[in-house]
Amino acid sequence: MIHRTHVSRFLWLAVLSACSVSIDGEQAERDRAKTLGARYEKPFADRELPPLQPDSDLAAWIAHAESSNGELEAAYYEWLAAIEEVPQAATQDTTAMIGLEHTLDGGSALDRTGLMLMTDTMANWVLPGRLRDRGHAALLRARAAGSVFVTRRLALQREVAERSIELAMRDREIELQERLLRSLGVAAASARAQVQSGQASQRESVTAETEQLRAQAMLVQLRQGRPALVAELLATAGVAMPSALDPAPSLPELAPLRAEELATLDAAIAHNPSLLEARARHEAVLAQITADEWEHMPQFSLRSLLMGDGTAMLQPAMTLPFLRDHAISAKLRASRAAADGAAAMLRQEGLDAAATILAERARHDAAVAEAAVLRDQVLPRLQRTALVARGEWTASRAQLRDWLEIDNTATAVELELVRLQGTAAITRARLLAALGSALTAPLEATTAESLPTGVVR
């Protein structure tokens, strides 16, 4: 009868072959991915996209874009695939193999037949410490993939915001140009009437009609370019085309940055998504070096044999890594070079993040300051002067061109105010993206990883 001790010695190899270690942080990364990717649980064909109306706000456009953008969704699945590499790295490469061994020497079949249990001959048994380091390196690679997803998500939000603002600016420009055209139409009709009554020269009538035609040409140009802006917004938001949707977004109000927002920007570098991504990549490379250093340690294979007469044998073996020392050292040098490169990119991302925030803040402040002068000082004076000039021309005490020049200048100032308003809105969106915050939130130090998908505060 086979002794129980022999059986236990025989089976312990199967337990070793199934060995794996638990990696701290793996479940937290899975939970984070599940939260940020909740909208991708259903296949796209079965997914209910957020509804869009012509007057939908920026939050609705962003939610629709995040639900339908293929590049962003692909980045999410790359993140999931990277997470699934963690349990693979933290589990033995080998598995138990079972077989029979029989000695053909003419003796008793039972005495010369053994039940064999061994590790897979294509892979060695890995020490638990090495499994832990491999799993940790895989986890950091998964976190880096998560940072890529967050960076792309915020970039998509910024693009949607910019396309929406550009379209809102164009609609406002068209509105102002239509108002100017109506005013010039009245001036042209009045000039013709004055020519017929002998109160004005033919040149004034031609001047008025020319100004009207120029304004009409500009209006045609603005209207002809609008469909392209609509198409860009719909494409960025992931709306299938052709589409009957004619968006009419509103232009955000122009306002200076508040004191608390300025204080947040000064500390924003730590939350920049590109910097977080670079830091995650650097940490992943460093962890991989730790895992690669185990190449210098021997690996083991085991073979156990239980004979029919109850005799048990155990045959361990180990590799001789010093025979591959040249290749192993080269691999470590390559990993350290990659780590140095990642450190350099991390340093550069810090510089770029600071430069981006400072530049966008300067553009925002400049737009707000210029708009304040135009809105509060220049435009009121031009509007009052235009009224006076129109009254004088109507009373035949001034030339038509005097009124038209002033009125055109006032309209040009209003158009410039619209462009400054759009510039300030775009720079605010870029500041929020650089800060790693949702684009419709106030400027606040919110890390991109902490924002649930679809929550635009």
C-alpha positions as CSV (number, residue, x, y, z in Angstrom):
1,M,0.0,0.0,0.0
2,I,1.3,3.5,-0.9
3,H,2.2,5.5,2.2
4,R,0.3,8.7,2.8
5,T,3.5,10.7,3.3
6,H,4.6,9.7,-0.2
7,V,1.4,10.9,-1.6
8,S,1.7,14.3,0.1
9,R,5.3,14.6,-1.2
10,F,4.0,13.7,-4.6
11,L,1.2,16.2,-4.6
12,W,3.0,19.3,-3.2
13,L,4.5,19.9,-6.6
14,A,1.0,20.4,-8.1
15,V,0.3,23.1,-5.4
16,L,3.6,24.9,-6.2
17,S,2.7,24.8,-9.9
18,A,-0.6,26.6,-9.3
19,C,1.1,29.3,-7.1
20,S,0.2,32.9,-7.6
21,V,0.5,36.0,-5.5
22,S,-2.0,38.8,-4.8
23,I,-0.9,42.3,-5.9
24,D,-1.9,45.2,-3.7
25,G,-3.8,47.8,-5.7
26,E,-5.0,45.5,-8.5
27,Q,-8.6,45.5,-7.3
28,A,-8.6,49.3,-6.8
29,E,-7.4,49.7,-10.4
30,R,-10.2,47.4,-11.6
31,D,-12.7,49.5,-9.6
32,R,-11.4,52.7,-11.0
33,A,-11.6,51.4,-14.6
34,K,-15.2,50.2,-14.0
35,T,-16.2,53.6,-12.7
36,L,-14.5,55.6,-15.5
37,G,-15.7,53.2,-18.2
38,A,-19.2,52.6,-17.0
39,R,-20.6,54.0,-20.3
40,Y,-18.8,51.3,-22.3
41,E,-20.4,48.3,-20.5
42,K,-22.9,47.8,-23.4
43,P,-21.9,47.3,-27.0
44,F,-22.1,50.4,-29.1
45,A,-25.1,49.1,-31.0
46,D,-27.0,48.6,-27.7
47,R,-25.8,51.8,-26.1
48,E,-28.2,54.6,-25.4
49,L,-26.3,57.8,-26.3
50,P,-27.1,61.0,-24.4
51,P,-29.7,63.0,-26.4
52,L,-28.6,66.2,-28.2
53,Q,-30.8,69.2,-29.1
54,P,-29.7,72.4,-31.0
55,D,-29.5,74.3,-27.7
56,S,-27.8,71.5,-25.7
57,D,-25.2,72.8,-23.3
58,L,-21.5,71.8,-23.3
59,A,-22.0,69.1,-20.7
60,A,-24.5,67.2,-23.1
61,W,-22.1,67.5,-26.0
62,I,-19.2,66.2,-24.0
63,A,-21.2,63.3,-22.6
64,H,-22.3,62.3,-26.1
65,A,-18.7,62.5,-27.3
66,E,-17.3,60.4,-24.5
67,S,-20.0,57.7,-25.2
68,S,-19.4,57.5,-29.0
69,N,-15.7,58.5,-29.6
70,G,-14.0,55.4,-30.9
71,E,-10.4,56.5,-30.1
72,L,-11.3,57.1,-26.5
73,E,-13.1,53.8,-26.2
74,A,-10.2,52.0,-27.7
75,A,-7.9,53.6,-25.1
76,Y,-10.3,52.3,-22.4
77,Y,-10.1,48.7,-23.7
78,E,-6.3,49.0,-23.8
79,W,-6.4,49.9,-20.2
80,L,-8.6,46.9,-19.4
81,A,-6.2,44.6,-21.3
82,A,-3.3,46.0,-19.3
83,I,-5.1,45.3,-16.0
84,E,-5.6,41.7,-17.1
85,E,-1.8,41.3,-17.5
86,V,-1.4,41.7,-13.7
87,P,-2.8,38.3,-12.7
88,Q,-0.9,36.7,-15.6
89,A,2.4,38.2,-14.4
90,A,1.8,37.3,-10.8
91,T,1.1,33.6,-11.6
92,Q,3.6,30.8,-12.2
93,D,4.5,30.4,-15.9
94,T,4.6,26.7,-15.5
95,T,1.9,24.1,-14.7
96,A,1.9,20.6,-13.4
97,M,2.2,17.8,-15.9
98,I,1.2,14.2,-15.1
99,G,2.4,11.1,-16.9
100,L,3.6,7.5,-16.5
101,E,7.1,6.1,-16.5
102,H,7.8,2.4,-17.1
103,T,11.1,0.6,-17.1
104,L,11.3,-2.1,-19.8
105,D,13.6,-4.6,-18.2
106,G,11.3,-7.6,-18.1
107,G,10.5,-7.2,-14.4
108,S,7.1,-6.8,-12.7
109,A,4.9,-4.2,-14.4
110,L,3.8,-2.8,-11.0
111,D,7.2,-2.4,-9.6
112,R,8.6,-0.8,-12.8
113,T,5.7,1.6,-13.5
114,G,5.5,5.0,-11.8
115,L,3.1,7.9,-11.8
116,M,5.0,11.0,-12.7
117,L,4.2,14.6,-11.7
118,M,6.5,17.4,-13.0
119,T,6.6,21.0,-14.0
120,D,6.1,22.0,-17.6
121,T,9.3,21.4,-19.4
122,M,8.9,24.7,-21.3
123,A,8.9,26.9,-18.2
124,N,10.5,26.9,-14.8
125,W,9.0,27.4,-11.3
126,V,9.3,31.1,-10.3
127,L,10.0,32.2,-6.8
128,P,7.1,34.1,-5.0
129,G,9.2,37.3,-4.7
130,R,9.8,37.4,-8.4
131,L,6.1,36.9,-9.0
132,R,5.3,39.8,-6.7
133,D,7.7,42.1,-8.5
134,R,6.4,41.1,-11.9
135,G,2.9,41.6,-10.9
136,H,3.7,45.0,-9.4
137,A,5.4,46.1,-12.7
138,A,2.3,45.0,-14.6
139,L,0.1,46.9,-12.3
140,L,2.1,50.1,-12.9
141,R,1.9,49.5,-16.6
142,A,-1.9,49.3,-16.2
143,R,-1.9,52.6,-14.3
144,A,0.0,54.2,-17.1
145,A,-2.6,52.9,-19.6
146,G,-5.2,54.4,-17.3
147,S,-3.4,57.7,-17.4
148,V,-3.4,57.6,-21.2
149,F,-7.2,57.0,-21.2
150,V,-7.7,60.0,-18.8
151,T,-5.5,62.2,-21.0
152,R,-7.3,61.4,-24.1
153,R,-10.7,61.9,-22.4
154,L,-9.7,65.4,-21.3
155,A,-8.3,66.2,-24.7
156,L,-11.6,65.1,-26.2
157,Q,-13.5,67.4,-23.8
158,R,-11.3,70.3,-24.8
159,E,-11.8,69.7,-28.5
160,V,-15.6,69.5,-28.1
161,A,-15.5,72.8,-26.1
162,E,-13.3,74.5,-28.7
163,R,-15.6,73.4,-31.6
164,S,-18.7,74.5,-29.7
165,I,-17.1,77.9,-28.9
166,E,-16.0,78.5,-32.5
167,L,-19.5,77.8,-33.8
168,A,-21.1,80.1,-31.2
169,M,-18.6,82.8,-32.2
170,R,-19.6,82.3,-35.9
171,D,-23.3,82.6,-35.0
172,R,-22.7,85.8,-33.1
173,E,-20.7,87.2,-36.0
174,I,-23.5,86.4,-38.4
175,E,-26.0,88.1,-36.1
176,L,-23.9,91.3,-36.0
177,Q,-23.3,91.2,-39.7
178,E,-27.0,90.9,-40.3
179,R,-27.7,93.9,-38.1
180,L,-25.0,95.9,-39.9
181,L,-26.6,94.9,-43.3
182,R,-30.0,96.1,-42.1
183,S,-28.5,99.4,-41.1
184,L,-26.7,99.8,-44.3
185,G,-29.8,98.9,-46.2
186,V,-31.7,101.8,-44.5
187,A,-28.8,104.1,-45.3
188,A,-28.7,103.1,-49.0
189,A,-32.5,103.6,-49.3
190,S,-32.2,107.0,-47.6
191,A,-29.3,108.0,-49.8
192,R,-31.3,107.2,-53.0
193,A,-34.2,109.2,-51.7
194,Q,-32.0,112.2,-50.9
195,V,-30.4,112.0,-54.4
196,Q,-33.9,112.0,-56.0
197,S,-34.9,115.0,-53.9
198,G,-31.6,116.8,-54.7
199,Q,-30.4,116.8,-51.1
200,A,-27.4,114.5,-51.7
201,S,-25.0,113.7,-54.6
202,Q,-25.0,110.6,-56.6
203,R,-21.6,109.7,-55.1
204,E,-23.2,109.4,-51.6
205,S,-25.8,106.9,-53.0
206,V,-23.1,104.8,-54.7
207,T,-21.0,104.9,-51.5
208,A,-24.0,103.6,-49.5
209,E,-24.8,100.9,-52.0
210,T,-21.1,99.8,-52.1
211,E,-21.0,99.5,-48.3
212,Q,-24.2,97.5,-48.4
213,L,-22.8,95.1,-51.0
214,R,-19.5,94.6,-49.1
215,A,-21.5,93.8,-45.9
216,Q,-23.6,91.4,-47.9
217,A,-20.5,89.6,-49.3
218,M,-19.1,89.3,-45.8
219,L,-22.4,87.8,-44.6
220,V,-22.4,85.3,-47.4
221,Q,-18.8,84.3,-46.4
222,L,-19.7,83.9,-42.8
223,R,-22.8,81.8,-43.6
224,Q,-21.0,79.6,-46.2
225,G,-18.3,78.7,-43.6
226,R,-20.8,77.8,-40.9
227,P,-21.7,74.2,-42.2
228,A,-18.0,73.3,-41.9
229,L,-17.9,74.4,-38.2
230,V,-21.2,72.4,-37.6
231,A,-19.6,69.3,-39.2
232,E,-16.5,69.6,-37.1
233,L,-18.5,69.9,-33.9
234,L,-20.8,66.9,-34.9
235,A,-17.8,64.8,-35.8
236,T,-15.9,65.6,-32.6
237,A,-19.0,64.8,-30.6
238,G,-19.5,61.5,-32.4
239,V,-22.7,62.3,-34.2
240,A,-23.4,60.2,-37.2
241,M,-23.5,62.1,-40.4
242,P,-25.4,63.2,-42.4
243,S,-27.4,64.6,-39.5
244,A,-30.4,67.0,-39.4
245,L,-29.1,68.4,-36.1
246,D,-28.3,72.1,-36.4
247,P,-26.5,73.0,-33.2
248,A,-26.8,76.6,-31.8
249,P,-24.4,76.6,-28.8
250,S,-24.2,79.7,-26.6
251,L,-21.0,81.7,-26.1
252,P,-19.8,81.6,-22.5
253,E,-19.7,84.9,-20.6
254,L,-16.4,86.7,-20.5
255,A,-15.2,87.0,-16.9
256,P,-11.7,87.4,-15.3
257,L,-10.3,84.5,-13.3
258,R,-11.2,84.7,-9.6
259,A,-8.6,84.9,-6.8
260,E,-9.3,81.3,-5.8
261,E,-8.9,80.1,-9.4
262,L,-5.6,81.9,-9.7
263,A,-4.4,80.3,-6.5
264,T,-5.4,76.9,-7.9
265,L,-3.5,77.5,-11.2
266,D,-0.3,78.2,-9.2
267,A,-0.5,74.7,-7.8
268,A,-1.9,73.0,-10.9
269,I,1.2,71.3,-12.2
270,A,0.8,68.3,-9.9
271,H,-2.6,67.6,-11.5
272,N,-1.7,68.0,-15.2
273,P,-2.9,64.9,-17.0
274,S,0.2,64.7,-19.4
275,L,2.5,65.0,-16.4
276,L,0.5,62.2,-14.5
277,E,0.8,60.0,-17.6
278,A,4.6,60.6,-17.8
279,R,5.0,59.9,-14.1
280,A,3.1,56.7,-14.4
281,R,5.2,55.6,-17.3
282,H,8.4,56.3,-15.4
283,E,7.2,54.4,-12.3
284,A,6.3,51.4,-14.6
285,V,9.7,51.3,-16.1
286,L,11.4,51.5,-12.7
287,A,9.2,48.6,-11.5
288,Q,10.1,46.6,-14.6
289,I,13.8,47.0,-13.8
290,T,13.2,45.5,-10.3
291,A,11.4,42.6,-12.0
292,D,14.2,42.1,-14.6
293,E,16.9,42.0,-11.9
294,W,15.4,38.6,-10.9
295,E,17.0,37.2,-14.1
296,H,20.2,36.9,-12.2
297,M,18.6,34.4,-9.8
298,P,18.3,30.7,-10.6
299,Q,15.0,29.3,-11.6
300,F,13.8,25.8,-10.6
301,S,12.1,22.9,-12.1
302,L,10.8,19.8,-10.2
303,R,10.0,16.3,-11.1
304,S,8.3,13.8,-8.7
305,L,7.9,10.1,-9.3
306,L,5.7,7.7,-7.3
307,M,6.4,4.0,-8.1
308,G,3.9,1.3,-8.0
309,D,5.8,-0.3,-5.0
310,G,5.3,2.9,-3.0
311,T,8.8,4.4,-3.6
312,A,8.7,8.1,-4.2
313,M,11.4,10.2,-5.8
314,L,11.9,13.9,-6.1
315,Q,14.2,15.3,-8.8
316,P,14.8,19.1,-8.5
317,A,16.9,21.1,-11.0
318,M,17.9,24.7,-11.4
319,T,19.1,27.0,-14.1
320,L,22.5,28.5,-14.3
321,P,21.8,32.2,-15.1
322,F,25.5,33.2,-15.1
323,L,25.8,31.4,-18.4
324,R,23.5,34.2,-19.8
325,D,25.0,37.0,-17.8
326,H,25.9,39.0,-20.9
327,A,22.4,39.0,-22.2
328,I,20.8,39.6,-18.8
329,S,23.1,42.5,-18.2
330,A,22.3,44.0,-21.6
331,K,18.5,43.7,-20.9
332,L,19.0,45.5,-17.6
333,R,21.0,48.2,-19.3
334,A,18.2,48.6,-21.8
335,S,15.7,48.9,-19.0
336,R,17.8,51.5,-17.2
337,A,18.1,53.5,-20.5
338,A,14.3,53.4,-20.8
339,A,14.0,54.6,-17.2
340,D,16.4,57.5,-17.9
341,G,14.4,58.4,-21.0
342,A,11.2,58.3,-19.0
343,A,12.7,60.5,-16.4
344,A,13.7,63.0,-19.1
345,M,10.2,63.0,-20.5
346,L,8.8,63.5,-17.0
347,R,11.0,66.5,-16.5
348,Q,10.0,67.9,-19.9
349,E,6.3,67.3,-19.3
350,G,6.7,69.4,-16.1
351,L,8.2,72.2,-18.0
352,D,5.6,72.0,-20.8
353,A,2.7,71.8,-18.2
354,A,4.0,75.0,-16.5
355,A,4.5,76.7,-19.9
356,T,1.0,75.7,-21.0
357,I,-0.7,77.0,-17.9
358,L,1.3,80.3,-17.9
359,A,0.7,80.9,-21.6
360,E,-3.1,80.1,-21.5
361,R,-3.5,82.2,-18.4
362,A,-1.7,85.1,-20.1
363,R,-3.9,84.8,-23.2
364,H,-7.0,84.7,-21.0
365,D,-6.0,87.8,-19.0
366,A,-5.0,89.7,-22.2
367,A,-8.4,88.9,-23.8
368,V,-10.3,90.0,-20.7
369,A,-8.3,93.2,-20.3
370,E,-8.6,94.2,-24.0
371,A,-12.4,93.4,-23.9
372,A,-12.9,95.6,-20.9
373,V,-11.4,98.6,-22.7
374,L,-13.3,98.0,-25.9
375,R,-16.6,97.3,-24.1
376,D,-16.5,100.0,-21.4
377,Q,-14.7,102.8,-23.2
378,V,-14.3,102.5,-26.9
379,L,-17.7,101.0,-28.0
380,P,-20.0,103.4,-26.0
381,R,-18.2,106.4,-27.5
382,L,-18.4,105.0,-31.1
383,Q,-22.1,104.3,-30.6
384,R,-22.8,107.8,-29.4
385,T,-20.8,109.3,-32.2
386,A,-22.5,107.2,-34.8
387,L,-25.9,108.4,-33.6
388,V,-24.8,112.0,-33.8
389,A,-23.3,111.4,-37.3
390,R,-26.4,109.8,-38.5
391,G,-28.6,112.6,-37.2
392,E,-26.3,115.2,-38.9
393,W,-26.4,113.3,-42.2
394,T,-30.1,113.0,-42.0
395,A,-30.3,116.8,-41.4
396,S,-27.9,117.3,-44.4
397,R,-25.2,118.8,-42.1
398,A,-22.7,116.0,-42.7
399,Q,-21.5,113.5,-45.3
400,L,-22.9,109.9,-45.5
401,R,-19.4,108.5,-45.4
402,D,-18.8,110.0,-42.0
403,W,-21.7,108.1,-40.4
404,L,-20.8,104.9,-42.3
405,E,-17.2,104.9,-41.2
406,I,-18.1,105.4,-37.6
407,D,-20.9,102.8,-37.7
408,N,-18.7,100.3,-39.4
409,T,-16.0,100.9,-36.8
410,A,-18.5,100.3,-34.0
411,T,-19.6,97.0,-35.6
412,A,-16.0,96.0,-36.0
413,V,-15.4,96.6,-32.3
414,E,-18.4,94.4,-31.4
415,L,-17.0,91.7,-33.7
416,E,-13.7,91.9,-31.9
417,L,-15.4,91.7,-28.6
418,V,-17.0,88.4,-29.8
419,R,-13.6,87.1,-30.8
420,L,-12.1,88.1,-27.5
421,Q,-15.0,86.4,-25.7
422,G,-14.4,83.2,-27.7
423,T,-10.6,83.4,-27.0
424,A,-11.2,83.7,-23.3
425,A,-13.6,80.8,-23.3
426,I,-11.2,78.6,-25.3
427,T,-8.2,79.5,-23.0
428,R,-10.4,78.7,-20.0
429,A,-11.2,75.3,-21.5
430,R,-7.5,74.6,-22.1
431,L,-6.6,75.7,-18.6
432,L,-9.2,73.2,-17.2
433,A,-7.8,70.5,-19.4
434,A,-4.3,71.2,-18.2
435,L,-5.6,71.2,-14.7
436,G,-7.1,67.7,-15.2
437,S,-10.6,68.9,-14.4
438,A,-14.0,68.6,-16.2
439,L,-14.4,71.4,-18.6
440,T,-17.7,72.8,-17.3
441,A,-16.4,72.9,-13.7
442,P,-14.8,76.0,-12.1
443,L,-11.1,76.0,-12.1
444,E,-10.2,73.7,-9.2
445,A,-7.4,71.3,-8.2
446,T,-9.3,68.1,-9.1
447,T,-7.2,65.3,-10.4
448,A,-8.4,63.8,-13.6
449,E,-8.4,60.3,-12.2
450,S,-11.0,61.2,-9.5
451,L,-13.6,62.4,-12.0
452,P,-16.3,59.8,-12.7
453,T,-17.2,59.4,-16.4
454,G,-20.1,61.5,-17.4
455,V,-20.0,63.8,-14.4
456,V,-19.6,67.4,-15.6
457,R,-20.2,69.6,-12.7
